[in-house]
């Protein structure tokens, strides 16, 4: 989050360009990801944290503040997926 300075002709908005990894807490400069985020086809980009080497997501909210979020690993999603009981699927060609 940034801050604002009030001057007699208006307001000067100062942006904070440091983002913090949600996993390890390391801060790094977001200026090098700004152009990449604006040119992205999706509403977010994925980057690798320089501290813990985990993948994190970077997006912008409606106030143009950068938001960092943790991405789930593929292995974590597979482990969390509930297993279906054997034989409960309806596959073509099953004898009934």
C-alpha positions, 0 to 999 in steps of 0.5 A, a space after each residue: 500500500 502506498 500513501 498520499 501527500 496533500 499539497 495546495 494544488 491537489 494530492 500526490 499519490 506515492 506507490 509502494 513497489 515492494 511485494 512480500 512473499 506470503 510463504 517466507 516473507 522475503 520482500 522484493 521489488 515489483 517494478 520488474 514484474 509490472 510490465 509483464 503483469 500489464 501485458 498478461 492475457 490472464 489477470 495474474 502472472 506466476 513468479 518464483 520467489 527469490 527466497 524460498 523458491 516457491 511459485 507465487 501469483 501476482 495480480 492487481 485489485 480494483 485499486 491497482 494495488 499489487 496482490 501476492 498470493 500463494 499458488 498450490 502445488 500440483 502434488 498438494 492438489 492431488 493429495 487433497 482430492 477425495 478418492 472415489 470408491 472403487 466401482 462407483 464410476 459409470 464408464 461405457 462398456 461396464 457390465 451391469 
